[in-house]
Amino acid sequence: MTDSSRLFGAQKEALRDALMSAFYNRDELDQLLTFRLNRSLDEVAGPGNLKAVTLAVIKAAEGEGWTDALIRKAHEYRPNNPSLQGFFAAYVGSTQRDVDRALGDSGAELERTIEALNAFQDVRAWRERLCEIEARVCRIDHGGPDKPQGTGFLVAPDVVMTNHHVLAKLIAGAWRVGDVILRFDHHRLVDGSTTRGTEHRLHADWCIASSPPSALDTRPDATAAPSTAELDFALVRLAAPAGADRVEGRERGAVTFRRGAVAFKPGMGLIIVQHPRGGPMKLAIDTKAVTEVTANQTRVRYRTNTEPGSSGSPCFTMGWELAALHHSGNPELQARYNEGVPLDTICDQLPTSARAAVGW
């Protein structure tokens, strides 16, 4: 699309505010221009505060004819920022109508963006993120490879997050630390064979932080929400940094988390990377997953599929932002929803020492 739909005063101000909300410092804005628009912020804007720099970017885009690319690539890069979501939805609607009018009676039919919450994704970048994340998710076993308990994921090179209830017996002292295995790289291959995976163990001083589940989690009729002291998570330290392992020629790493990057909205898509029923790693995707979130942000409900063994799995947006810790489904016979704990809420409740351990 050419920039026949130029922005006017109020639109420029709205775009400025949306960009400043989604890219909250010069480095963040530079990453957008560098990785999505093949431009350098230093070439586009001089020194100044974020407001001045953002306005300079918009002015350059208007003058050089890449305003449409700026708006769309910014939304692809930060698809869950509420301010940018709102601007993008309004922009898509207005530019679509402008082009419709320009076509007049030609009879041409245009493609439509049906759900602005599910942005287009760059294929190679999306695939690359999937490869990174799958190396960072593990199955949690107790007593051997035939005794899976749940799923977990690296949030620092030597720190795994999972559910409190997955490790409840260890936390209570009923299990020995040495009997817990964190099994990475457990996959089913193209030829149908299954990899055993890479085993890691817990450090003797393994417990960094934890929070129990709530009794309300077992009550489908509950009208109250679990408290911020009932977040069903555990952060555990490994005996050796699994994140330093070499996997397919590169360092395993850890799942990144950005506080404030995700705002849950009904209809938002969610991806869960998991070990359902203790089997090889699986991917479950629902592009219209989120149904509701509690007022105190302690639980989010969604439709993305899970099974026993999926507890402790990471939940991601369609653009691979870490959004929630999956912990359960509804406690009734008929499946109605799955449920997780928003990562922002967990982050806010972590003690200072735990935040330092994971770098949040």
RODO-2510 file (C-alpha; in nm, 4 decimals, decimal comma):
residues 360
     n   res          X          Y          Z
     1     m     0,0000     0,0000     0,0000
     2     t     0,1317     0,3465    -0,0868
     3     d     0,0888     0,6313     0,1574
     4     s    -0,2216     0,7778    -0,0049
     5     s    -0,3720     0,7710     0,3473
     6     r    -0,1474     1,0337     0,5055
     7     l    -0,1950     1,1214     0,8704
     8     f    -0,3419     1,4472     0,9925
     9     g    -0,2785     1,6334     1,3194
    10     a    -0,4904     1,4266     1,5564
    11     q    -0,3839     1,1027     1,3904
    12     k    -0,0168     1,1932     1,4207
    13     e    -0,0621     1,2694     1,7903
    14     a    -0,2454     0,9402     1,8420
    15     l     0,0299     0,7489     1,6602
    16     r     0,2956     0,9311     1,8629
    17     d     0,1237     0,8355     2,1896
    18     a     0,0763     0,4742     2,0754
    19     l     0,4417     0,4386     1,9741
    20     m     0,5618     0,5929     2,3002
    21     s     0,3435     0,3488     2,4928
    22     a     0,4769     0,0454     2,3025
    23     f     0,8416     0,1561     2,2640
    24     y     0,9230     0,3285     2,5886
    25     n     1,2834     0,4378     2,5270
    26     r     1,5154     0,5232     2,2387
    27     d     1,6699     0,1756     2,2254
    28     e     1,3274     0,0084     2,1922
    29     l     1,2351     0,2424     1,9054
    30     d     1,5706     0,1818     1,7391
    31     q     1,5095    -0,1950     1,7496
    32     l     1,1778    -0,1478     1,5670
    33     l     1,3410     0,0570     1,2920
    34     t     1,6462    -0,1666     1,2622
    35     f     1,4837    -0,5107     1,2647
    36     r     1,1490    -0,4412     1,0985
    37     l     1,2055    -0,1372     0,8753
    38     n     1,5752    -0,1611     0,7814
    39     r     1,6390     0,1902     0,9011
    40     s     1,8572     0,3474     1,1675
    41     l     1,7089     0,5741     1,4301
    42     d     2,0241     0,7880     1,4262
    43     e     1,9658     0,8587     1,0568
    44     v     1,5978     0,9386     1,1039
    45     a     1,6018     1,1380     1,4285
    46     g     1,8577     1,3433     1,6118
    47     p     1,9058     1,3703     1,9879
    48     g     1,6148     1,4569     2,2120
    49     n     1,3603     1,3104     2,4503
    50     l     1,1344     1,0217     2,3509
    51     k     0,8509     1,2492     2,2408
    52     a     1,0759     1,4500     2,0090
    53     v     1,2422     1,1404     1,8658
    54     t     0,9075     0,9675     1,8049
    55     l     0,7711     1,2733     1,6241
    56     a     1,0857     1,2827     1,4114
    57     v     1,0304     0,9190     1,3113
    58     i     0,6699     0,9922     1,2117
    59     k     0,7784     1,3019     1,0169
    60     a     1,0421     1,1008     0,8301
    61     a     0,7924     0,8255     0,7534
    62     e     0,5418     1,0777     0,6187
    63     g     0,8038     1,2547     0,4116
    64     e     0,9581     0,9383     0,2646
    65     g     0,6361     0,7399     0,2163
    66     w     0,6664     0,4589     0,4723
    67     t     0,4007     0,5594     0,7253
    68     d     0,1903     0,2533     0,6478
    69     a     0,4927     0,0258     0,6977
    70     l     0,5769     0,1999     1,0270
    71     i     0,2263     0,1460     1,1650
    72     r     0,1961    -0,2154     1,0544
    73     k     0,5461    -0,3207     1,1594
    74     a     0,5082    -0,1504     1,4977
    75     h     0,1862    -0,3442     1,5547
    76     e     0,3487    -0,6719     1,4459
    77     y     0,6383    -0,6055     1,6839
    78     r     0,4169    -0,5156     1,9825
    79     p     0,0794    -0,6769     1,8974
    80     n    -0,0485    -0,6775     2,2563
    81     n     0,0144    -0,3171     2,3531
    82     p    -0,3364    -0,1754     2,4196
    83     s    -0,2636     0,1750     2,2870
    84     l    -0,1062     0,0448     1,9679
    85     q    -0,3853    -0,2108     1,9263
    86     g    -0,6462     0,0636     1,9373
    87     f    -0,4639     0,2882     1,6928
    88     f    -0,3984     0,0003     1,4525
    89     a    -0,7617    -0,1139     1,4520
    90     a    -0,8802     0,2402     1,3745
    91     y    -0,6105     0,2865     1,1106
    92     v    -0,6848    -0,0418     0,9323
    93     g    -1,0530     0,0453     0,9196
    94     s    -0,9928     0,3954     0,7815
    95     t    -0,7321     0,2965     0,5225
    96     q    -0,9425     0,0001     0,4070
    97     r    -1,2398     0,2286     0,3486
    98     d    -1,0207     0,4813     0,1632
    99     v    -0,8989     0,2151    -0,0782
   100     d    -1,2502     0,0762    -0,1192
   101     r    -1,3711     0,4223    -0,2265
   102     a    -1,0756     0,4648    -0,4633
   103     l    -1,1674     0,1408    -0,6407
   104     g    -1,5176     0,2722    -0,6959
   105     d    -1,7265     0,0465    -0,9160
   106     s    -1,4414    -0,1740    -1,0322
   107     g    -1,5987    -0,4708    -0,8571
   108     a    -1,2690    -0,5663    -0,6896
   109     e    -1,2889    -0,7252    -0,3468
   110     l    -1,0143    -0,6615    -0,0947
   111     e    -0,8721    -0,8882     0,1715
   112     r    -0,9729    -0,7925     0,5242
   113     t    -0,8050    -0,7926     0,8637
   114     i    -1,0782    -0,9781     1,0529
   115     e    -0,9267    -0,9778     1,4031
   116     a    -0,6776    -0,7033     1,4888
   117     l    -0,5743    -0,8930     1,8033
   118     n    -0,4171    -1,1615     1,5833
   119     a    -0,1532    -0,9710     1,3896
   120     f     0,0336    -1,0949     1,0861
   121     q     0,3631    -1,2611     1,1811
   122     d     0,6873    -1,2667     0,9862
   123     v     0,7326    -1,6358     0,9078
   124     r     1,1071    -1,6692     0,9609
   125     a     1,1120    -1,4587     1,2779
   126     w     0,8161    -1,6552     1,4204
   127     r     0,9775    -1,9870     1,3361
   128     e     1,3075    -1,8768     1,4873
   129     r     1,1359    -1,7825     1,8136
   130     l     0,9634    -2,1218     1,8226
   131     c     1,3000    -2,2973     1,7845
   132     e     1,4417    -2,0910     2,0707
   133     i     1,1451    -2,1557     2,2997
   134     e     1,1216    -2,5310     2,2400
   135     a     1,4810    -2,5661     2,3656
   136     r     1,3843    -2,3895     2,6886
   137     v     1,0819    -2,5997     2,7876
   138     c     1,1274    -2,9163     2,9922
   139     r     0,9327    -3,2095     3,1287
   140     i     0,9524    -3,2542     3,5052
   141     d     0,9924    -3,6148     3,6200
   142     h     1,0146    -3,7757     3,9614
   143     g     1,2063    -4,0955     4,0095
   144     g     1,2755    -4,1739     3,6435
   145     p     1,1760    -4,1112     3,2809
   146     d     0,8539    -4,3111     3,3167
   147     k     0,7183    -4,0877     3,5943
   148     p     0,6387    -3,7474     3,4430
   149     q     0,4799    -3,4896     3,6710
   150     g     0,4405    -3,1726     3,4669
   151     t     0,6080    -2,9112     3,2501
   152     g     0,8471    -2,6264     3,3243
   153     f     1,0546    -2,3665     3,1397
   154     l     1,3786    -2,1789     3,1853
   155     v     1,3403    -1,8169     3,2929
   156     a     1,7142    -1,7781     3,3612
   157     p     2,0068    -2,0030     3,2643
   158     d     1,9809    -2,1948     3,5929
   159     v     1,6196    -2,1236     3,6975
   160     v     1,3023    -2,3104     3,5956
   161     m     0,9440    -2,1988     3,6546
   162     t     0,6611    -2,4468     3,7011
   163     n     0,3501    -2,4839     3,9161
   164     h     0,3626    -2,5176     4,2924
   165     h     0,1282    -2,8165     4,2666
   166     v     0,3685    -2,9971     4,0272
   167     l     0,6355    -2,9912     4,2994
   168     a     0,4054    -2,9865     4,6024
   169     k     0,5495    -3,3081     4,7465
   170     l     0,9047    -3,1791     4,7097
   171     i     0,8073    -2,8518     4,8742
   172     a     0,6419    -3,0464     5,1573
   173     g     0,9538    -3,2616     5,2043
   174     a     0,7969    -3,5874     5,0828
   175     w     1,0310    -3,6159     4,7821
   176     r     1,4082    -3,6183     4,7750
   177     v     1,5675    -3,3385     4,5725
   178     g     1,7891    -3,5869     4,3876
   179     d     1,4885    -3,7757     4,2483
   180     v     1,3554    -3,4786     4,0499
   181     i     1,4628    -3,4682     3,6840
   182     l     1,4174    -3,1762     3,4469
   183     r     1,4146    -3,3268     3,0992
   184     f     1,4823    -3,0922     2,8067
   185     d     1,4768    -3,1762     2,4331
   186     h     1,2174    -3,4545     2,4637
   187     h     1,0684    -3,4637     2,1121
   188     r     0,9064    -3,6912     1,8596
   189     l     1,1114    -3,6817     1,5399
   190     v     0,9951    -3,6874     1,1791
   191     d     1,0642    -4,0608     1,1501
   192     g     0,8374    -4,1291     1,4501
   193     s     1,1162    -4,2015     1,6990
   194     t     1,1332    -4,0214     2,0324
   195     t     1,4359    -3,8561     2,1861
   196     r     1,5192    -3,9338     2,5480
   197     g     1,6166    -3,5727     2,6044
   198     t     1,8759    -3,3940     2,8169
   199     e     1,8531    -3,4417     3,1936
   200     h     1,9207    -3,1729     3,4527
   201     r     1,8882    -3,1916     3,8306
   202     l     1,8036    -2,9483     4,1061
   203     h     2,0565    -2,7626     4,3166
   204     a     2,0780    -2,8607     4,6838
   205     d     1,9533    -2,5075     4,7589
   206     w     1,6782    -2,5403     4,4996
   207     c     1,3860    -2,3292     4,6205
   208     i     1,3990    -1,9649     4,5100
   209     a     1,0308    -1,8717     4,5570
   210     s     0,6881    -2,0344     4,5487
   211     s     0,3204    -1,9630     4,5990
   212     p     0,0477    -2,2271     4,6531
   213     p    -0,2702    -2,2693     4,4494
   214     s    -0,6051    -2,1547     4,5839
   215     a    -0,8929    -2,3625     4,7164
   216     l    -1,1055    -2,1601     4,4742
   217     d    -0,9284    -2,3330     4,1847
   218     t    -1,1317    -2,6469     4,2607
   219     r    -1,4643    -2,4615     4,2749
   220     p    -1,6206    -2,3870     3,9342
   221     d    -1,9004    -2,1962     4,1081
   222     a    -1,6656    -1,9600     4,2941
   223     t    -1,7483    -1,5919     4,2493
   224     a    -1,4376    -1,4618     4,4258
   225     a    -1,0902    -1,4625     4,2710
   226     p    -0,7775    -1,6208     4,4210
   227     s    -0,5590    -1,3760     4,6087
   228     t    -0,2124    -1,2599     4,5054
   229     a    -0,0745    -1,4985     4,7697
   230     e    -0,2230    -1,7966     4,5759
   231     l    -0,0496    -1,7918     4,2385
   232     d     0,0474    -2,1618     4,2087
   233     f     0,4060    -2,1125     4,0952
   234     a     0,7509    -2,2347     4,1922
   235     l     1,0890    -2,0983     4,0879
   236     v     1,3602    -2,3610     4,1292
   237     r     1,7369    -2,3470     4,0899
   238     l     1,9248    -2,6056     3,8824
   239     a     2,2486    -2,7746     3,9852
   240     a     2,4021    -2,6652     3,6517
   241     p     2,2904    -2,3909     3,4100
   242     a     2,0852    -2,5687     3,1447
   243     g     2,0713    -2,2386     2,9592
   244     a     2,4405    -2,2768     2,8795
   245     d     2,3882    -2,6096     2,6962
   246     r     2,4654    -2,6146     2,3252
   247     v     2,1557    -2,7189     2,1309
   248     e     2,1733    -2,7505     1,7555
   249     g     2,4813    -2,5314     1,7421
   250     r     2,3709    -2,2529     1,9751
   251     e     2,3259    -2,1796     2,3419
   252     r     1,9940    -2,2975     2,4862
   253     g     1,9221    -1,9677     2,6640
   254     a     1,6106    -1,8820     2,8647
   255     v     1,2589    -1,7583     2,7885
   256     t     1,2515    -1,3799     2,7991
   257     f     0,9840    -1,1882     2,9885
   258     r     0,8906    -0,8202     2,9600
   259     r     0,6755    -0,6768     3,2363
   260     g     0,3765    -0,4901     3,0906
   261     a     0,4117    -0,6302     2,7379
   262     v     0,0821    -0,8241     2,7486
   263     a    -0,2676    -0,6908     2,8125
   264     f    -0,5220    -0,9747     2,8130
   265     k    -0,8339    -0,9138     2,6060
   266     p    -1,1211    -1,1485     2,5144
   267     g    -1,0496    -1,3104     2,1813
   268     m    -0,6724    -1,2825     2,2092
   269     g    -0,4795    -1,5819     2,0772
   270     l    -0,2591    -1,7962     2,3013
   271     i     0,0041    -2,0627     2,2314
   272     i     0,0996    -2,3203     2,4969
   273     v     0,4227    -2,5217     2,4665
   274     q     0,3774    -2,8315     2,6816
   275     h     0,4287    -3,2004     2,7587
   276     p     0,0685    -3,3282     2,7673
   277     r     0,0366    -3,6642     2,9441
   278     g     0,4140    -3,6616     2,9841
   279     g     0,4657    -3,7225     2,6147
   280     p     0,7046    -3,5499     2,3739
   281     m     0,6728    -3,1738     2,3512
   282     k     0,3582    -3,0442     2,1837
   283     l     0,2317    -2,7099     2,0623
   284     a    -0,1314    -2,6049     2,1133
   285     i    -0,2587    -2,2916     1,9397
   286     d    -0,5925    -2,1153     1,9642
   287     t    -0,6202    -1,7882     1,7745
   288     k    -0,9258    -1,6786     1,9739
   289     a    -0,8323    -1,8196     2,3115
   290     v    -0,8795    -1,5733     2,5969
   291     t    -1,2280    -1,5640     2,7461
   292     e    -1,1847    -1,3703     3,0700
   293     v    -0,9405    -1,2454     3,3301
   294     t    -1,0138    -1,1825     3,6980
   295     a    -1,0356    -0,8227     3,8145
   296     n    -0,7275    -0,8644     4,0331
   297     q    -0,5327    -1,0258     3,7461
   298     t    -0,4619    -1,3487     3,9392
   299     r    -0,6180    -1,5808     3,6806
   300     v    -0,6786    -1,5752     3,3049
   301     r    -0,9067    -1,8254     3,1326
   302     y    -0,8668    -1,9458     2,7758
   303     r    -0,9620    -2,2186     2,5294
   304     t    -0,6160    -2,3392     2,4232
   305     n    -0,5963    -2,7185     2,4684
   306     t    -0,3996    -2,8887     2,7459
   307     e    -0,3993    -3,2276     2,9176
   308     p    -0,2653    -3,3695     3,2472
   309     g     0,1089    -3,3136     3,2402
   310     s     0,0711    -2,9669     3,0898
   311     s     0,0731    -2,7980     3,4310
   312     g     0,3591    -2,5515     3,4513
   313     s     0,3701    -2,4767     3,0790
   314     p     0,4428    -2,1307     2,9404
   315     c     0,1600    -1,9488     2,7613
   316     f     0,2576    -1,7103     2,4820
   317     t     0,0826    -1,4534     2,2677
   318     m     0,0715    -1,5150     1,8946
   319     g     0,3854    -1,3002     1,8708
   320     w     0,5713    -1,5098     2,1322
   321     e     0,5475    -1,2729     2,4296
   322     l     0,5470    -1,4748     2,7525
   323     a     0,2024    -1,4069     2,8968
   324     a     0,1016    -1,6610     3,1630
   325     l     0,1875    -1,9770     3,3544
   326     h    -0,0651    -2,2498     3,2709
   327     h    -0,1896    -2,4284     3,5835
   328     s    -0,5218    -2,6088     3,5379
   329     g    -0,8498    -2,6654     3,3595
   330     n    -1,1975    -2,6255     3,5057
   331     p    -1,2576    -2,8917     3,7750
   332     e    -1,5732    -3,0316     3,6149
   333     l    -1,6144    -3,3430     3,4011
   334     q    -1,7030    -3,1401     3,0922
   335     a    -1,4161    -2,9189     2,9746
   336     r    -1,5165    -2,5532     2,9590
   337     y    -1,1920    -2,3614     2,9994
   338     n    -0,8259    -2,3792     3,0834
   339     e    -0,6666    -2,1373     3,3227
   340     g    -0,3324    -1,9746     3,3893
   341     v    -0,1678    -1,7156     3,6095
   342     p    -0,0599    -1,3885     3,4401
   343     l     0,3185    -1,3504     3,4510
   344     d     0,2901    -0,9792     3,5328
   345     t     0,1107    -1,0689     3,8555
   346     i     0,3693    -1,3311     3,9488
   347     c     0,6482    -1,0822     3,8769
   348     d     0,4864    -0,8212     4,1003
   349     q     0,4677    -1,0653     4,3922
   350     l     0,8242    -1,1960     4,3741
   351     p     1,0602    -1,1006     4,6550
   352     t     1,3565    -0,8869     4,5553
   353     s     1,5990    -1,1781     4,5767
   354     a     1,3859    -1,3875     4,3389
   355     r     1,3625    -1,1044     4,0863
   356     a     1,7400    -1,0746     4,0967
   357     a     1,7744    -1,4496     4,0351
   358     v     1,5705    -1,4310     3,7136
   359     g     1,6665    -1,0803     3,6064
   360     w     1,3142    -0,9323     3,6088
***
